[in-house]
Amino acid sequence: MREAVSAEAVWVEPRQEVQPVRKARRFTANDLFLCGAGIIIFFIVACAAVPSWIAPYAPTEMLPGSILLKPSMEHLFGTDYFGRDIFSVMVHGSRDSLLIGFASVLVGGLLGGTIGAVSGYAGGWVDTVIMRLNDIWMTIPGILLALAIAGALGPSLFNIVLAVAVSAVPGYARVMRAQVMSIKNRTFVRASMSIGASPLRVFWRHVLPNSLSPLLVMATIGIGTSILTGSGLSFLGLGVLREIPDWGTLLSQGRGYLTVAWWICTFPGLAITAFVLSVNIIGDRLRDHFDPKKLTQR
Amino acid sequence: MAWIVAKRLGSSLLVIFGSLVLVFTILYVLPGDPTDTMIDPSVATPEVIANLRQQLGIDQPFHIQFLRYLMNMIQGDFGKSLINSDPVLPKILEHFPATLALTAASSFVSVVVGVVLGVLSAVHRNRAIDLIARLIGLFGISMPTFWSGILLILIFSITLGWFPAMGSDGWNTLVLPALALGTVGAGFIVRMVRNSMLEVISEQFIVTLRSKGLGEKAIMYRHALRNAMIPAVTMIGMLIGEMLAGTVVIETVFSRQGIGRIIADGIMAKDLPVVQGVILFSAVIYVVVNLLVDLSYSFIDPRVRRSA
């Protein structure tokens, strides 16, 4: 029995480089997830882009006769205590929710990427100082930092984006620095320097383009994290108070009605989870693709 | 060994000092005046405000304010709440046990679920059990804790009535929040342990062990797992910090009286010393946990011990 098990295990475990010939790939569960993720993201982004095409009711329309109705064909996700159709509110609210996610990744990634690139490319004491500061930045848990900033600045969409972005900066900086440092010592970079290219040109033409992929992968996964942090801030009441609530705010408003109307909390949370899950699936696939060891691809 | 401990302790102190500077600077730079919190703007004459600013010492330049803050901190004085003048540190310490219990319980859930699923997933790669474990991991990192917490309340408190939906007295109030918060950590740990197990399994020494005729169970659990746990332990250290921060949301969902709740209320009330105090307190805990994690390597990994 013992031999049988270990023999089989040896057989299914050939190392990647032993098998250079690629067979036609079968459609695996991973591909199924990827397709599902793509469809969900497409749908939610469509909601954010053209909400009025998708939502059956206006988000602010209060139907006096239908307060706290259960989910039905007429009201897919039920109605709330104002008689608003939850599905329509969510479709319209997706815009703010996604905006927080994407914008904060853009701001945080640019800022963190720049810091990391400068630190890694300059090296020496500049690198030491920046990375020490970065370590310190990292000791303050992201959500606490975001909370403090959002709380101090007051509720506005821009402030939430800023708060979430700032809390994500050190992570991006670290990844970018590591990549820049490894690229900058590669032969082609040295070759370019040896024929007299200026450091700035070497950076723009060779180091930067070759350093971006880990940052992009991290930014993809960061969209999910940012949406979680952003909706957490909204949930705690630091979100933007607007006529059409984002998902976190809607969920927080539904908490008071938990015992009578489970659907008000359930569906916005489901939307957040579905979107973040999809982003993570795509991010994982991208990471596997760029991972030189291709560890998780099997 | 003693030298390593001393060196790490020194750099930890430096990091704590750094986070003190950072927190102070951020909250100093951000707009908003503490006096707005303390006096009703309709009755605030310029003289009243100036008087109060002088009392609080915030009319002084940055470096003087900071030095005073630092001196107070060193003496264990975290300042007083702007709302009710309660000293901040005793308040944090009073509420910390509830948060510590929650963090410990969630970490326990994360580590047990995460390591077990991660190992099963790697050992049975590409089988049904792997797929399920990976899905659980993905859901764990993708669900907002406030939502999973609310779902748990819906199912186990409102529908089934097994556990209370709120409060912080007794072990049974701990179950649902620990599950909600622990799921996140479990998600990260499953993925981490799976990856690092797979990496270790593909190494040459495993092939050697197999060719020696060692049983698969012994290879996996005695050799592969021990090697795979090194990166996983680092992550567990970082996760404990995240979990401590995650209590902000979970304590609000479950109406628990902990330090997460204090900071959430402090931010709502714009009570600056309270916010500063809790953030700094969390940073200290985070640094201490990571110091312990670093030192624990020498117990897990003999190579580290020998190199010392």
Interface residues (C-beta under 8 A of the other chain):
Chain A: R2 E3 V5 S6 A9 V10 V12 E13 R15 A29 R132 L133 D135 I136 W137 T139 I140 P141 G142 I143 L144 L145 L147 A148 I149 A150 G151 A152 L153 G154 G224 L228 S231 G232 F235 L236 G237 L238 G248 L251 S252 R255 L258 T259 W262 C265 T266 P268 G269 L270 I272 T273 V276 L277 N280 I281 K293 L295 T296 R298
Chain B: L14 V15 I16 G18 S19 V21 L22 V23 I26 L27 L30 P31 G32 R125 N126 L131 L138 F139 I141 S142 M143 P144 T145 F146 W147 S148 I150 L151 I153 L154 I158 R194 N195 L198 E199 I201 S202 V207 R210 G213 L214 G215 E216 I219 G241 E242 L244 A245 G246 V248 V249 T252 V253 I263 A264 I267 M268 K270 V275 V278 I279 S282 A283 Y286 V287
